[in-house]
Amino acid sequence: MLQLPFIRDNKEATIAGLGKRNFSGAEASIDQVLTLDQQRRDTQRELDDVLAQSNAKAGQIGAFMKAGDKTAAEGAKLETAALKVRSKELADSLRQIEVDLQAVLVTIPNLPHSSVPEGRSGDDNEVVLEHGEKPVLHDKALPHWELIKKYGSDAGPMIDFELGVKIAGAGFPVYRGKGARIQRAMINFFLDEAMKAGYMEVQPPIVVNEDSGFGTGQLPDKEGQMYYMPEDKLYLIPTAEVPITNIYRDVILPENQLPIKNVGYTPCFRREAGSWGAHVRGLNRLHQFDKVEIVRIEKPENSYAVLEEMSLHVQSLLQKLELPYRVLRLCAGDMGFTSALTYDMEVWSAAQQRWLEVSSVSNFEAYQANRLKLRSKLAGKMQLLHTLNGSALALPRILAAILENNQTPEGIRIPKVLVPYCGFDMID
């Protein structure tokens, strides 16, 4: 959530930043915020004045009574009663103004960093770099949704989408045999690499309450994309970012505990609207998938250097998996609601002849921290901290690219770095 003092002192810059995001009604929203903010401050001043008068009158009543002036005491009591009525009116009005102000603020996205390119969609994203050679496959190469059948067992495909439909529904696959072992191998590899880089492993809940969803910005922006359990008022997590970051909700962190570097593996759940076509076939889009997430909490002055460090960490994983990839800087119109700057990492799928997104690494600056009330006393002053996170990595499309890019006439080669984790070097 944007900070009121910043909006108050930088109205035009805020409107310009929201305009870069193509945020509809930016000027009207900011004017509404500033009007409500002025009403809030005026009402608070009047309430403070009325309460001060009421306290003074209460003191006068005692003095009048002590002096035996009952008439003056009764008059002061009547004035005090009127002031109490007025203070209640003002307090009720203040509460409503604050509710109205909050309702507008939560609809306003984060402002884009100055390096974020203009644009409205993924077509306008900026390619920062491309790494590795795209493999050339043999003539009978297949996409992963065919490979999992070809290299299945008597029990069925090593990733069984039809069985998942029977058990749960579309987008909930069942992993078998070597398919399951590769999943576990990647999870352990990603966690080990993160811990080598100084991250502490956290195993969080995979359900969160409404306060947690609000804290990281999933609510009220993304209710329709989350699975909800109304009886318990709990949401299945869309990413480990939500529970891990919320560990620090309503926390004042001592400076000597910074930076915070956490990593966690969780299943993730997303009620994304379905669509048809090869771009969402197989592992390309799922309702349930596994992901390892890295989360950072940083001093404001360090966060952009840390974002680059996190990007390099994700790239190192892709390099060790021997996957060709590219890094995109997302344009303002394609960024998430809470992000100030996001890098997407995409791997090349040789069988599908297209790029597949496998990671987003984002700096939220103080936007999430303001919702979370996550602060630290820095240089003698209480300040909001900066939060960052990134997929390191999401498994489905990584697995799709591994299966497709490494297929040979003899079978599917496993990247060397995963062999010690899964115990085999070929799927044949």
Secondary structure as UniProt FT lines:
FT   HELIX           4..9
FT   HELIX           11..20
FT   TURN            21..22
FT   TURN            24..25
FT   HELIX           26..67
FT   HELIX           70..105
FT   TURN            106..107
FT   TURN            114..115
FT   HELIX           122..124
FT   STRAND          126..131
FT   TURN            139..140
FT   HELIX           144..150
FT   TURN            154..155
FT   STRAND          159..160
FT   HELIX           161..167
FT   TURN            170..171
FT   STRAND          174..175
FT   HELIX           177..196
FT   TURN            197..198
FT   STRAND          200..201
FT   STRAND          207..209
FT   HELIX           210..215
FT   TURN            216..217
FT   TURN            219..221
FT   HELIX           223..225
FT   STRAND          228..229
FT   TURN            230..233
FT   STRAND          234..236
FT   HELIX           241..246
FT   TURN            247..250
FT   HELIX           255..257
FT   STRAND          260..269
FT   HELIX           278..280
FT   HELIX           282..284
FT   STRAND          288..298
FT   HELIX           300..302
FT   HELIX           303..320
FT   TURN            321..322
FT   STRAND          325..329
FT   HELIX           332..334
FT   TURN            337..338
FT   STRAND          341..349
FT   TURN            350..353
FT   STRAND          354..363
FT   TURN            365..366
FT   HELIX           367..372
FT   STRAND          375..378
FT   TURN            379..380
FT   STRAND          381..384
FT   STRAND          386..394
FT   HELIX           395..405
FT   STRAND          407..408
FT   TURN            409..410
FT   STRAND          411..413
FT   HELIX           416..418
FT   HELIX           419..422
FT   STRAND          426..427
//
